Amino acid sequence: MYEHGIQRDSTAWLFYVKISFVLSVLALAIGIYCLPTALWVKGYMAMGVLFTVGTSITLSKTLRDDHEAKKLINQISEAKTSKILKTYDADS
């Protein structure tokens, strides 16, 4: 679905992504809780999971932002090139 030239995901897809994320984190938390090991090991694993999830979100957002910025820079560069070429053609 496109809105003002920007691709938008459907409501169903957004719902699926959010539910999948919540269920995966919940399943992992339950798995860590049910491990037959000492509490400090469970805590260490939980901290590792939280850090991994947080950095994954940060990484994906950063990569997306970088990609979007490159697209905008390319559009600006193409517009400048077109303007220069039109000016050059008009002078000829």
HELIX and SHEET records of a PDB file:
HELIX    1   1 THR A   11  TYR A   33  1                                  23    
HELIX    2   2 LEU A   39  ASP A   91  1                                  53    
SHEET    1   A 2 TYR A   2  GLU A   3  0                                        
SHEET    2   A 2 ILE A   6  GLN A   7 -1                                        
END                                                                             
